[in-house]
Amino acid sequence: MTPARAHDICALLTCPLYLPLERLVASPYGALFLPEARARSTSALAAKFATAFLEGCGLPSESPLTVVTDVGGGGALAKIMKVRAVMKEKRTEWSAVGELPVEIPLPLPYRFHSIFACPVSKEQSSAQNPPMLLPCGHVIARESLQRLARGTPTLKCPYCPVVSHMSACVRVHF
Ligand SMILES: [Zn+2]
């Protein structure tokens, strides 16, 4: 318990001595019970409960619409439109479905990968076939890793010339 929290807890434990509320508001603990302070703490608490509940359900704390408008309005949409215009001018098109031809940096809270698709097998990862990090830094699915190793304890990364030991590969949790 931090000293700040200890002070809060002591104040909350002691303040009922001044009940009823009319007397409590006039007591040294009165600031805790002013309508503005109560509204502030209630809304902060409600937001904390909502975040914890959504996290427990495995849902994002922000609505998908909020994320889309924040990311799009934060410059991503403008960059995509610019890239599209440049590519149209040069008469080229990006062919990779679901991928952008340029890196678009996102604000930290929006950097998440809820889905991992193995770049080798193109299959979506699962609990049985999780993403595995190779010592070189590349990530592929466990089944692809085993297929590349062909029963040997080592494998060559499909993206760079590094040969790694199977035991050095670690599971990645998203
Ligand atoms: Zn590699």
Backbone and ligand atoms as CSV (ligand in chain L), in Angstrom:
chain,resi,resn,atom,element,x,y,z
A,1,MET,N,N,0.846,-1.192,0.000
A,1,MET,CA,C,0.000,0.000,0.000
A,1,MET,C,C,0.889,1.252,0.000
A,2,THR,N,N,0.602,2.173,-0.904
A,2,THR,CA,C,1.385,3.405,-0.956
A,2,THR,C,C,0.929,4.346,0.156
A,3,PRO,N,N,1.808,5.251,0.634
A,3,PRO,CA,C,1.401,6.182,1.687
A,3,PRO,C,C,0.172,7.011,1.312
A,4,ALA,N,N,0.059,7.400,0.033
A,4,ALA,CA,C,-1.090,8.202,-0.405
A,4,ALA,C,C,-2.379,7.415,-0.207
A,5,ARG,N,N,-2.324,6.112,-0.595
A,5,ARG,CA,C,-3.508,5.253,-0.444
A,5,ARG,C,C,-3.820,5.034,1.037
A,6,ALA,N,N,-2.766,4.895,1.856
A,6,ALA,CA,C,-2.965,4.681,3.297
A,6,ALA,C,C,-3.712,5.863,3.902
A,7,HIS,N,N,-3.353,7.068,3.459
A,7,HIS,CA,C,-4.036,8.276,3.958
A,7,HIS,C,C,-5.499,8.260,3.548
A,8,ASP,N,N,-5.773,7.892,2.272
A,8,ASP,CA,C,-7.153,7.837,1.777
A,8,ASP,C,C,-7.969,6.824,2.580
A,9,ILE,N,N,-7.367,5.650,2.811
A,9,ILE,CA,C,-8.080,4.587,3.519
A,9,ILE,C,C,-8.369,5.006,4.958
A,10,CYS,N,N,-7.396,5.638,5.614
A,10,CYS,CA,C,-7.601,6.126,6.987
A,10,CYS,C,C,-8.737,7.151,7.029
A,11,ALA,N,N,-8.738,8.063,6.047
A,11,ALA,CA,C,-9.785,9.093,5.997
A,11,ALA,C,C,-11.155,8.455,5.812
A,12,LEU,N,N,-11.251,7.461,4.916
A,12,LEU,CA,C,-12.535,6.817,4.648
A,12,LEU,C,C,-13.005,5.989,5.847
A,13,LEU,N,N,-12.068,5.397,6.588
A,13,LEU,CA,C,-12.442,4.601,7.760
A,13,LEU,C,C,-12.880,5.486,8.925
A,14,THR,N,N,-12.292,6.666,9.017
A,14,THR,CA,C,-12.557,7.558,10.148
A,14,THR,C,C,-13.781,8.441,9.932
A,15,CYS,N,N,-14.041,8.828,8.687
A,15,CYS,CA,C,-15.103,9.808,8.411
A,15,CYS,C,C,-16.501,9.381,8.886
A,16,PRO,N,N,-16.870,8.085,8.955
A,16,PRO,CA,C,-18.237,7.758,9.428
A,16,PRO,C,C,-18.521,8.235,10.854
A,17,LEU,N,N,-17.473,8.565,11.609
A,17,LEU,CA,C,-17.678,9.086,12.967
A,17,LEU,C,C,-18.484,10.381,12.950
A,18,TYR,N,N,-18.445,11.112,11.816
A,18,TYR,CA,C,-19.128,12.406,11.714
A,18,TYR,C,C,-20.531,12.300,11.120
A,19,LEU,N,N,-20.991,11.068,10.811
A,19,LEU,CA,C,-22.323,10.922,10.224
A,19,LEU,C,C,-23.386,11.510,11.151
A,20,PRO,N,N,-24.478,12.010,10.653
A,20,PRO,CA,C,-25.021,11.958,9.302
A,20,PRO,C,C,-24.314,12.920,8.320
A,21,LEU,N,N,-24.737,12.832,7.075
A,21,LEU,CA,C,-24.055,13.518,5.973
A,21,LEU,C,C,-23.931,15.036,6.189
A,22,GLU,N,N,-24.964,15.657,6.729
A,22,GLU,CA,C,-24.923,17.116,6.933
A,22,GLU,C,C,-23.753,17.491,7.856
A,23,ARG,N,N,-23.531,16.675,8.905
A,23,ARG,CA,C,-22.430,16.927,9.840
A,23,ARG,C,C,-21.089,16.579,9.185
A,24,LEU,N,N,-21.107,15.504,8.389
A,24,LEU,CA,C,-19.887,15.020,7.716
A,24,LEU,C,C,-19.342,16.066,6.742
A,25,VAL,N,N,-20.240,16.717,6.007
A,25,VAL,CA,C,-19.832,17.745,5.030
A,25,VAL,C,C,-19.143,18.911,5.736
A,26,ALA,N,N,-19.547,19.211,6.972
A,26,ALA,CA,C,-18.938,20.312,7.734
A,26,ALA,C,C,-17.691,19.866,8.500
A,27,SER,N,N,-17.368,18.547,8.468
A,27,SER,CA,C,-16.223,17.990,9.208
A,27,SER,C,C,-14.918,18.189,8.429
A,28,PRO,N,N,-13.752,17.829,9.036
A,28,PRO,CA,C,-12.479,17.928,8.286
A,28,PRO,C,C,-12.455,17.028,7.039
A,29,TYR,N,N,-13.391,16.058,6.982
A,29,TYR,CA,C,-13.462,15.175,5.810
A,29,TYR,C,C,-14.489,15.668,4.787
A,30,GLY,N,N,-14.994,16.848,5.013
A,30,GLY,CA,C,-16.060,17.379,4.174
A,30,GLY,C,C,-15.720,17.440,2.694
A,31,ALA,N,N,-14.436,17.728,2.390
A,31,ALA,CA,C,-14.025,17.859,0.978
A,31,ALA,C,C,-14.276,16.570,0.197
A,32,LEU,N,N,-14.237,15.421,0.885
A,32,LEU,CA,C,-14.468,14.135,0.212
A,32,LEU,C,C,-15.914,13.990,-0.259
A,33,PHE,N,N,-16.811,14.743,0.395
A,33,PHE,CA,C,-18.233,14.523,0.142
A,33,PHE,C,C,-18.930,15.686,-0.544
A,34,LEU,N,N,-18.151,16.643,-1.042
A,34,LEU,CA,C,-18.753,17.725,-1.818
A,34,LEU,C,C,-19.280,17.122,-3.120
A,35,PRO,N,N,-20.407,17.651,-3.630
A,35,PRO,CA,C,-21.019,17.041,-4.830
A,35,PRO,C,C,-20.050,16.882,-6.002
A,36,GLU,N,N,-19.152,17.887,-6.231
A,36,GLU,CA,C,-18.216,17.791,-7.378
A,36,GLU,C,C,-17.239,16.645,-7.176
A,37,ALA,N,N,-16.704,16.508,-5.941
A,37,ALA,CA,C,-15.740,15.448,-5.649
A,37,ALA,C,C,-16.388,14.083,-5.803
A,38,ARG,N,N,-17.646,13.958,-5.356
A,38,ARG,CA,C,-18.348,12.676,-5.477
A,38,ARG,C,C,-18.588,12.325,-6.945
A,39,ALA,N,N,-18.987,13.318,-7.743
A,39,ALA,CA,C,-19.244,13.073,-9.168
A,39,ALA,C,C,-17.958,12.658,-9.872
A,40,ARG,N,N,-16.839,13.337,-9.507
A,40,ARG,CA,C,-15.545,13.037,-10.136
A,40,ARG,C,C,-15.102,11.605,-9.816
A,41,SER,N,N,-15.183,11.228,-8.527
A,41,SER,CA,C,-14.722,9.894,-8.143
A,41,SER,C,C,-15.646,8.817,-8.690
A,42,THR,N,N,-16.954,9.101,-8.774
A,42,THR,CA,C,-17.897,8.115,-9.304
A,42,THR,C,C,-17.629,7.865,-10.782
A,43,SER,N,N,-17.407,8.935,-11.558
A,43,SER,CA,C,-17.189,8.733,-12.993
A,43,SER,C,C,-15.842,8.065,-13.239
A,44,ALA,N,N,-14.821,8.393,-12.426
A,44,ALA,CA,C,-13.511,7.753,-12.585
A,44,ALA,C,C,-13.609,6.271,-12.259
A,45,LEU,N,N,-14.376,5.958,-11.214
A,45,LEU,CA,C,-14.557,4.565,-10.800
A,45,LEU,C,C,-15.338,3.787,-11.862
A,46,ALA,N,N,-16.387,4.435,-12.413
A,46,ALA,CA,C,-17.201,3.769,-13.438
A,46,ALA,C,C,-16.337,3.430,-14.655
A,47,ALA,N,N,-15.454,4.360,-15.035
A,47,ALA,CA,C,-14.569,4.119,-16.185
A,47,ALA,C,C,-13.606,2.968,-15.894
A,48,LYS,N,N,-13.091,2.905,-14.646
A,48,LYS,CA,C,-12.170,1.821,-14.273
A,48,LYS,C,C,-12.882,0.470,-14.305
A,49,PHE,N,N,-14.123,0.428,-13.790
A,49,PHE,CA,C,-14.899,-0.819,-13.801
A,49,PHE,C,C,-15.179,-1.260,-15.240
A,50,ALA,N,N,-15.553,-0.305,-16.085
A,50,ALA,CA,C,-15.863,-0.632,-17.485
A,50,ALA,C,C,-14.639,-1.199,-18.179
A,51,THR,N,N,-13.457,-0.583,-17.962
A,51,THR,CA,C,-12.214,-1.058,-18.579
A,51,THR,C,C,-11.877,-2.466,-18.096
A,52,ALA,N,N,-12.008,-2.692,-16.769
A,52,ALA,CA,C,-11.688,-4.011,-16.200
A,52,ALA,C,C,-12.650,-5.069,-16.729
A,53,PHE,N,N,-13.931,-4.720,-16.859
A,53,PHE,CA,C,-14.927,-5.663,-17.353
A,53,PHE,C,C,-14.638,-6.046,-18.807
A,54,LEU,N,N,-14.364,-5.040,-19.639
A,54,LEU,CA,C,-14.084,-5.299,-21.054
A,54,LEU,C,C,-12.812,-6.123,-21.211
A,55,GLU,N,N,-11.807,-5.828,-20.380
A,55,GLU,CA,C,-10.552,-6.580,-20.412
A,55,GLU,C,C,-10.809,-8.037,-20.035
A,56,GLY,N,N,-11.657,-8.240,-19.027
A,56,GLY,CA,C,-12.015,-9.599,-18.593
A,56,GLY,C,C,-12.727,-10.375,-19.679
A,57,CYS,N,N,-13.510,-9.678,-20.499
A,57,CYS,CA,C,-14.236,-10.320,-21.604
A,57,CYS,C,C,-13.353,-10.454,-22.848
A,58,GLY,N,N,-12.145,-9.927,-22.791
A,58,GLY,CA,C,-11.259,-9.977,-23.952
A,58,GLY,C,C,-11.653,-8.985,-25.034
A,59,LEU,N,N,-12.358,-7.927,-24.634
A,59,LEU,CA,C,-12.782,-6.905,-25.605
A,59,LEU,C,C,-11.944,-5.645,-25.449
A,60,PRO,N,N,-11.759,-4.885,-26.536
A,60,PRO,CA,C,-10.999,-3.635,-26.404
A,60,PRO,C,C,-11.789,-2.624,-25.584
A,61,SER,N,N,-11.073,-1.756,-24.852
A,61,SER,CA,C,-11.766,-0.784,-24.016
A,61,SER,C,C,-12.364,0.355,-24.842
A,62,GLU,N,N,-11.858,0.526,-26.052
A,62,GLU,CA,C,-12.415,1.545,-26.948
A,62,GLU,C,C,-13.338,0.852,-27.951
A,63,SER,N,N,-14.379,1.540,-28.389
A,63,SER,CA,C,-15.262,0.944,-29.388
A,63,SER,C,C,-14.542,0.916,-30.732
A,64,PRO,N,N,-14.866,-0.070,-31.601
A,64,PRO,CA,C,-14.210,-0.123,-32.925
A,64,PRO,C,C,-14.363,1.173,-33.704
A,65,LEU,N,N,-15.526,1.826,-33.556
A,65,LEU,CA,C,-15.762,3.089,-34.269
A,65,LEU,C,C,-14.799,4.176,-33.775
A,66,THR,N,N,-14.554,4.211,-32.469
A,66,THR,CA,C,-13.612,5.189,-31.902
A,66,THR,C,C,-12.216,4.950,-32.450
A,67,VAL,N,N,-11.809,3.669,-32.489
A,67,VAL,CA,C,-10.469,3.334,-32.987
A,67,VAL,C,C,-10.334,3.747,-34.451
A,68,VAL,N,N,-11.345,3.415,-35.246
A,68,VAL,CA,C,-11.301,3.738,-36.681
A,68,VAL,C,C,-11.233,5.249,-36.899
A,69,THR,N,N,-12.059,5.999,-36.193
A,69,THR,CA,C,-12.061,7.456,-36.405
A,69,THR,C,C,-10.773,8.096,-35.872
A,70,ASP,N,N,-10.262,7.581,-34.742
A,70,ASP,CA,C,-9.017,8.133,-34.190
A,70,ASP,C,C,-7.839,7.871,-35.117
A,71,VAL,N,N,-7.734,6.626,-35.607
A,71,VAL,CA,C,-6.608,6.259,-36.483
A,71,VAL,C,C,-6.739,6.958,-37.831
A,72,GLY,N,N,-7.936,6.924,-38.394
A,72,GLY,CA,C,-8.162,7.562,-39.701
A,72,GLY,C,C,-7.975,9.063,-39.632
A,73,GLY,N,N,-8.561,9.677,-38.601
A,73,GLY,CA,C,-8.456,11.129,-38.427
A,73,GLY,C,C,-7.071,11.565,-37.969
A,74,GLY,N,N,-6.293,10.628,-37.438
A,74,GLY,CA,C,-4.944,10.943,-36.958
A,74,GLY,C,C,-3.898,10.987,-38.050
A,75,GLY,N,N,-4.334,10.891,-39.295
A,75,GLY,CA,C,-3.404,11.029,-40.421
A,75,GLY,C,C,-3.279,9.788,-41.278
A,76,ALA,N,N,-3.761,8.638,-40.792
A,76,ALA,CA,C,-3.614,7.394,-41.558
A,76,ALA,C,C,-4.393,7.455,-42.879
A,77,LEU,N,N,-5.606,7.963,-42.816
A,77,LEU,CA,C,-6.447,8.033,-44.015
A,77,LEU,C,C,-5.815,8.947,-45.066
A,78,ALA,N,N,-5.298,10.085,-44.617
A,78,ALA,CA,C,-4.662,11.035,-45.539
A,78,ALA,C,C,-3.454,10.384,-46.224
A,79,LYS,N,N,-2.654,9.613,-45.442
A,79,LYS,CA,C,-1.477,8.949,-46.015
A,79,LYS,C,C,-1.896,7.882,-47.020
A,80,ILE,N,N,-2.920,7.108,-46.690
A,80,ILE,CA,C,-3.399,6.064,-47.605
A,80,ILE,C,C,-3.891,6.689,-48.912
A,81,MET,N,N,-4.631,7.792,-48.798
A,81,MET,CA,C,-5.148,8.471,-49.995
A,81,MET,C,C,-3.992,9.005,-50.846
A,82,LYS,N,N,-2.948,9.524,-50.183
A,82,LYS,CA,C,-1.788,10.066,-50.901
A,82,LYS,C,C,-1.055,8.935,-51.636
A,83,VAL,N,N,-0.838,7.825,-50.925
A,83,VAL,CA,C,-0.152,6.679,-51.543
A,83,VAL,C,C,-0.958,6.167,-52.728
A,84,ARG,N,N,-2.261,6.095,-52.547
A,84,ARG,CA,C,-3.137,5.618,-53.624
A,84,ARG,C,C,-3.028,6.543,-54.849
A,85,ALA,N,N,-3.006,7.866,-54.593
A,85,ALA,CA,C,-2.906,8.836,-55.685
A,85,ALA,C,C,-1.564,8.703,-56.406
A,86,VAL,N,N,-0.478,8.542,-55.640
A,86,VAL,CA,C,0.860,8.401,-56.240
A,86,VAL,C,C,0.932,7.125,-57.070
A,87,MET,N,N,0.373,6.044,-56.525
A,87,MET,CA,C,0.423,4.770,-57.246
A,87,MET,C,C,-0.421,4.808,-58.520
A,88,LYS,N,N,-1.529,5.539,-58.457
A,88,LYS,CA,C,-2.396,5.672,-59.632
A,88,LYS,C,C,-1.672,6.473,-60.710
A,89,GLU,N,N,-0.941,7.519,-60.259
A,89,GLU,CA,C,-0.167,8.363,-61.167
A,89,GLU,C,C,0.905,7.542,-61.885
A,90,LYS,N,N,1.543,6.643,-61.126
A,90,LYS,CA,C,2.613,5.817,-61.699
A,90,LYS,C,C,2.070,4.548,-62.349
A,91,ARG,N,N,0.761,4.430,-62.382
A,91,ARG,CA,C,0.055,3.278,-62.954
A,91,ARG,C,C,0.491,1.947,-62.338
A,92,THR,N,N,0.630,1.964,-61.030
A,92,THR,CA,C,0.920,0.723,-60.302
A,92,THR,C,C,-0.177,0.513,-59.265
A,93,GLU,N,N,-0.317,-0.716,-58.827
A,93,GLU,CA,C,-1.310,-1.015,-57.790
A,93,GLU,C,C,-0.689,-1.938,-56.784
A,94,TRP,N,N,-1.121,-1.808,-55.520
A,94,TRP,CA,C,-0.610,-2.768,-54.549
A,94,TRP,C,C,-1.511,-3.992,-54.588
A,95,SER,N,N,-0.880,-5.149,-54.599
A,95,SER,CA,C,-1.638,-6.384,-54.802
A,95,SER,C,C,-1.865,-7.172,-53.512
A,96,ALA,N,N,-1.039,-6.910,-52.476
A,96,ALA,CA,C,-1.179,-7.690,-51.241
A,96,ALA,C,C,-2.499,-7.335,-50.548
A,97,VAL,N,N,-3.382,-8.293,-50.470
A,97,VAL,CA,C,-4.690,-8.052,-49.858
A,97,VAL,C,C,-4.534,-7.875,-48.351
A,98,GLY,N,N,-5.148,-6.843,-47.819
A,98,GLY,CA,C,-5.110,-6.609,-46.378
A,98,GLY,C,C,-3.807,-6.018,-45.888
A,99,GLU,N,N,-2.927,-5.628,-46.790
A,99,GLU,CA,C,-1.660,-5.018,-46.387
A,99,GLU,C,C,-1.488,-3.681,-47.075
A,100,LEU,N,N,-0.844,-2.765,-46.396
A,100,LEU,CA,C,-0.586,-1.459,-46.988
A,100,LEU,C,C,0.830,-1.439,-47.556
A,101,PRO,N,N,1.062,-0.678,-48.629
A,101,PRO,CA,C,2.413,-0.638,-49.211
A,101,PRO,C,C,3.381,0.242,-48.418
A,102,VAL,N,N,2.878,1.004,-47.468
A,102,VAL,CA,C,3.749,1.859,-46.640
A,102,VAL,C,C,3.454,1.610,-45.162
A,103,GLU,N,N,4.468,1.903,-44.343
A,103,GLU,CA,C,4.307,1.781,-42.897
A,103,GLU,C,C,3.607,3.031,-42.378
A,104,ILE,N,N,2.527,2.842,-41.647
A,104,ILE,CA,C,1.826,3.986,-41.061
A,104,ILE,C,C,1.949,3.894,-39.546
A,105,PRO,N,N,2.771,4.772,-38.948
A,105,PRO,CA,C,2.930,4.710,-37.492
A,105,PRO,C,C,1.628,5.084,-36.779
A,106,LEU,N,N,1.275,4.287,-35.776
A,106,LEU,CA,C,0.047,4.534,-35.024
A,106,LEU,C,C,0.385,4.967,-33.602
A,107,PRO,N,N,-0.541,5.680,-32.952
A,107,PRO,CA,C,-0.303,6.013,-31.540
A,107,PRO,C,C,-0.186,4.720,-30.719
A,108,LEU,N,N,0.587,4.748,-29.653
A,108,LEU,CA,C,0.877,3.551,-28.854
A,108,LEU,C,C,-0.369,2.752,-28.437
A,109,PRO,N,N,-1.445,3.400,-27.989
A,109,PRO,CA,C,-2.603,2.597,-27.550
A,109,PRO,C,C,-3.241,1.777,-28.677
A,110,TYR,N,N,-2.953,2.153,-29.933
A,110,TYR,CA,C,-3.579,1.447,-31.053
A,110,TYR,C,C,-2.636,0.465,-31.736
A,111,ARG,N,N,-1.535,0.142,-31.083
A,111,ARG,CA,C,-0.619,-0.848,-31.659
A,111,ARG,C,C,-0.959,-2.209,-31.084
A,112,PHE,N,N,-1.792,-2.944,-31.770
A,112,PHE,CA,C,-2.130,-4.290,-31.323
A,112,PHE,C,C,-2.346,-5.187,-32.543
A,113,HIS,N,N,-2.133,-6.467,-32.322
A,113,HIS,CA,C,-2.339,-7.448,-33.384
A,113,HIS,C,C,-3.202,-8.550,-32.791
A,114,SER,N,N,-4.489,-8.422,-32.949
A,114,SER,CA,C,-5.368,-9.424,-32.368
A,114,SER,C,C,-5.284,-10.743,-33.145
A,115,ILE,N,N,-4.822,-10.668,-34.397
A,115,ILE,CA,C,-4.743,-11.869,-35.235
A,115,ILE,C,C,-3.333,-11.968,-35.792
A,116,PHE,N,N,-2.784,-13.176,-35.781
A,116,PHE,CA,C,-1.486,-13.383,-36.422
A,116,PHE,C,C,-1.669,-14.429,-37.522
A,117,ALA,N,N,-1.311,-14.071,-38.716
A,117,ALA,CA,C,-1.342,-15.020,-39.831
A,117,ALA,C,C,0.103,-15.365,-40.170
A,118,CYS,N,N,0.403,-16.652,-40.201
A,118,CYS,CA,C,1.767,-17.094,-40.490
A,118,CYS,C,C,2.161,-16.664,-41.906
A,119,PRO,N,N,3.299,-15.990,-42.067
A,119,PRO,CA,C,3.695,-15.558,-43.414
A,119,PRO,C,C,4.115,-16.724,-44.313
A,120,VAL,N,N,4.387,-17.902,-43.722
A,120,VAL,CA,C,4.782,-19.078,-44.518
A,120,VAL,C,C,3.539,-19.839,-44.966
A,121,SER,N,N,2.721,-20.275,-44.002
A,121,SER,CA,C,1.550,-21.096,-44.341
A,121,SER,C,C,0.318,-20.258,-44.669
A,122,LYS,N,N,0.339,-18.980,-44.334
A,122,LYS,CA,C,-0.789,-18.045,-44.516
A,122,LYS,C,C,-1.983,-18.423,-43.648
A,123,GLU,N,N,-1.776,-19.322,-42.693
A,123,GLU,CA,C,-2.866,-19.724,-41.806
A,123,GLU,C,C,-2.881,-18.830,-40.566
A,124,GLN,N,N,-4.082,-18.639,-40.024
A,124,GLN,CA,C,-4.224,-17.850,-38.803
A,124,GLN,C,C,-3.738,-18.672,-37.611
A,125,SER,N,N,-3.023,-18.045,-36.698
A,125,SER,CA,C,-2.503,-18.785,-35.540
A,125,SER,C,C,-3.641,-19.157,-34.592
A,126,SER,N,N,-3.399,-20.199,-33.792
A,126,SER,CA,C,-4.384,-20.667,-32.822
A,126,SER,C,C,-3.624,-21.121,-31.582
A,127,ALA,N,N,-4.360,-21.582,-30.570
A,127,ALA,CA,C,-3.709,-22.062,-29.344
A,127,ALA,C,C,-2.846,-23.291,-29.647
A,128,GLN,N,N,-3.273,-24.119,-30.615
A,128,GLN,CA,C,-2.520,-25.322,-30.993
A,128,GLN,C,C,-1.361,-24.990,-31.929
A,129,ASN,N,N,-1.508,-23.909,-32.675
A,129,ASN,CA,C,-0.486,-23.507,-33.644
A,129,ASN,C,C,-0.123,-22.036,-33.414
A,130,PRO,N,N,0.523,-21.740,-32.268
A,130,PRO,CA,C,0.785,-20.339,-31.919
A,130,PRO,C,C,1.953,-19.729,-32.693
A,131,PRO,N,N,2.043,-18.399,-32.720
A,131,PRO,CA,C,3.194,-17.760,-33.363
A,131,PRO,C,C,4.468,-17.992,-32.548
A,132,MET,N,N,5.578,-18.243,-33.238
A,132,MET,CA,C,6.856,-18.507,-32.571
A,132,MET,C,C,7.895,-17.507,-33.059
A,133,LEU,N,N,8.626,-16.933,-32.119
A,133,LEU,CA,C,9.674,-15.964,-32.437
A,133,LEU,C,C,11.006,-16.682,-32.606
A,134,LEU,N,N,11.616,-16.491,-33.758
A,134,LEU,CA,C,12.936,-17.072,-34.014
A,134,LEU,C,C,14.010,-16.135,-33.450
A,135,PRO,N,N,15.189,-16.645,-33.133
A,135,PRO,CA,C,16.244,-15.767,-32.577
A,135,PRO,C,C,16.600,-14.597,-33.501
A,136,CYS,N,N,16.378,-14.730,-34.809
A,136,CYS,CA,C,16.683,-13.640,-35.738
A,136,CYS,C,C,15.648,-12.516,-35.676
A,137,GLY,N,N,14.497,-12.776,-35.017
A,137,GLY,CA,C,13.470,-11.750,-34.884
A,137,GLY,C,C,12.257,-11.984,-35.761
A,138,HIS,N,N,12.327,-12.963,-36.672
A,138,HIS,CA,C,11.162,-13.251,-37.508
A,138,HIS,C,C,10.178,-14.152,-36.755
A,139,VAL,N,N,8.905,-14.026,-37.104
A,139,VAL,CA,C,7.861,-14.800,-36.417
A,139,VAL,C,C,7.098,-15.635,-37.433
A,140,ILE,N,N,6.998,-16.931,-37.154
A,140,ILE,CA,C,6.200,-17.842,-37.990
A,140,ILE,C,C,5.412,-18.764,-37.073
A,141,ALA,N,N,4.423,-19.462,-37.616
A,141,ALA,CA,C,3.599,-20.362,-36.797
A,141,ALA,C,C,4.382,-21.627,-36.437
A,142,ARG,N,N,4.001,-22.252,-35.319
A,142,ARG,CA,C,4.732,-23.430,-34.826
A,142,ARG,C,C,4.758,-24.573,-35.855
A,143,GLU,N,N,3.627,-24.812,-36.540
A,143,GLU,CA,C,3.584,-25.895,-37.531
A,143,GLU,C,C,4.559,-25.629,-38.679
A,144,SER,N,N,4.663,-24.383,-39.100
A,144,SER,CA,C,5.611,-24.022,-40.168
A,144,SER,C,C,7.038,-24.246,-39.690
A,145,LEU,N,N,7.263,-23.906,-38.419
A,145,LEU,CA,C,8.577,-24.075,-37.797
A,145,LEU,C,C,8.979,-25.557,-37.832
A,146,GLN,N,N,8.031,-26.418,-37.438
A,146,GLN,CA,C,8.316,-27.861,-37.408
A,146,GLN,C,C,8.503,-28.416,-38.818
A,147,ARG,N,N,7.721,-27.878,-39.753
A,147,ARG,CA,C,7.840,-28.334,-41.147
A,147,ARG,C,C,9.222,-27.959,-41.703
A,148,LEU,N,N,9.677,-26.737,-41.384
A,148,LEU,CA,C,10.985,-26.276,-41.876
A,148,LEU,C,C,12.136,-27.051,-41.233
A,149,ALA,N,N,11.945,-27.484,-39.990
A,149,ALA,CA,C,13.008,-28.219,-39.292
A,149,ALA,C,C,13.147,-29.645,-39.829
A,150,ARG,N,N,12.093,-30.167,-40.407
A,150,ARG,CA,C,12.079,-31.532,-40.994
A,150,ARG,C,C,12.641,-32.577,-40.022
A,151,GLY,N,N,12.206,-32.507,-38.801
A,151,GLY,CA,C,12.611,-33.511,-37.818
A,151,GLY,C,C,13.982,-33.290,-37.205
A,152,THR,N,N,14.705,-32.274,-37.662
A,152,THR,CA,C,16.042,-31.987,-37.107
A,152,THR,C,C,15.889,-30.933,-36.002
A,153,PRO,N,N,16.893,-30.778,-35.133
A,153,PRO,CA,C,16.757,-29.757,-34.066
A,153,PRO,C,C,17.031,-28.327,-34.549
A,154,THR,N,N,17.473,-28.152,-35.788
A,154,THR,CA,C,17.750,-26.797,-36.297
A,154,THR,C,C,16.912,-26.494,-37.531
A,155,LEU,N,N,16.755,-25.206,-37.808
A,155,LEU,CA,C,16.057,-24.797,-39.028
A,155,LEU,C,C,16.622,-23.485,-39.535
A,156,LYS,N,N,16.475,-23.287,-40.845
A,156,LYS,CA,C,16.930,-22.038,-41.453
A,156,LYS,C,C,15.713,-21.141,-41.592
A,157,CYS,N,N,15.866,-19.900,-41.150
A,157,CYS,CA,C,14.750,-18.948,-41.236
A,157,CYS,C,C,14.346,-18.760,-42.699
A,158,PRO,N,N,13.042,-18.770,-43.005
A,158,PRO,CA,C,12.630,-18.591,-44.401
A,158,PRO,C,C,12.826,-17.163,-44.917
A,159,TYR,N,N,13.156,-16.219,-44.031
A,159,TYR,CA,C,13.291,-14.817,-44.437
A,159,TYR,C,C,14.708,-14.262,-44.377
A,160,CYS,N,N,15.575,-14.930,-43.664
A,160,CYS,CA,C,16.966,-14.485,-43.612
A,160,CYS,C,C,17.855,-15.736,-43.483
A,161,PRO,N,N,19.156,-15.603,-43.693
A,161,PRO,CA,C,19.991,-16.812,-43.716
A,161,PRO,C,C,20.333,-17.403,-42.340
A,162,VAL,N,N,19.758,-16.880,-41.286
A,162,VAL,CA,C,20.121,-17.342,-39.932
A,162,VAL,C,C,19.588,-18.758,-39.666
A,163,VAL,N,N,20.491,-19.612,-39.185
A,163,VAL,CA,C,20.102,-20.968,-38.788
A,163,VAL,C,C,19.910,-20.963,-37.273
A,164,SER,N,N,18.741,-21.411,-36.825
A,164,SER,CA,C,18.421,-21.361,-35.398
A,164,SER,C,C,18.153,-22.751,-34.846
A,165,HIS,N,N,18.326,-22.861,-33.545
A,165,HIS,CA,C,17.993,-24.104,-32.859
A,165,HIS,C,C,16.538,-24.026,-32.441
A,166,MET,N,N,15.837,-25.136,-32.568
A,166,MET,CA,C,14.402,-25.162,-32.219
A,166,MET,C,C,14.157,-24.703,-30.780
A,167,SER,N,N,15.078,-25.093,-29.876
A,167,SER,CA,C,14.877,-24.763,-28.463
A,167,SER,C,C,15.033,-23.258,-28.197
A,168,ALA,N,N,15.639,-22.523,-29.149
A,168,ALA,CA,C,15.834,-21.069,-28.969
A,168,ALA,C,C,14.617,-20.278,-29.430
A,169,CYS,N,N,13.641,-20.963,-30.055
A,169,CYS,CA,C,12.434,-20.283,-30.524
A,169,CYS,C,C,11.427,-20.182,-29.372
A,170,VAL,N,N,10.834,-19.011,-29.219
A,170,VAL,CA,C,9.890,-18.812,-28.110
A,170,VAL,C,C,8.507,-18.427,-28.620
A,171,ARG,N,N,7.514,-18.831,-27.846
A,171,ARG,CA,C,6.137,-18.525,-28.211
A,171,ARG,C,C,5.862,-17.035,-28.006
A,172,VAL,N,N,5.104,-16.464,-28.919
A,172,VAL,CA,C,4.732,-15.042,-28.819
A,172,VAL,C,C,3.284,-14.958,-28.388
A,173,HIS,N,N,3.034,-14.128,-27.383
A,173,HIS,CA,C,1.659,-13.930,-26.902
A,173,HIS,C,C,1.185,-12.550,-27.323
A,174,PHE,N,N,0.028,-12.503,-27.952
A,174,PHE,CA,C,-0.529,-11.213,-28.358
A,174,PHE,C,C,-1.507,-10.723,-27.308
L,1,ZN,ZN,ZN,14.956,-14.589,-39.845
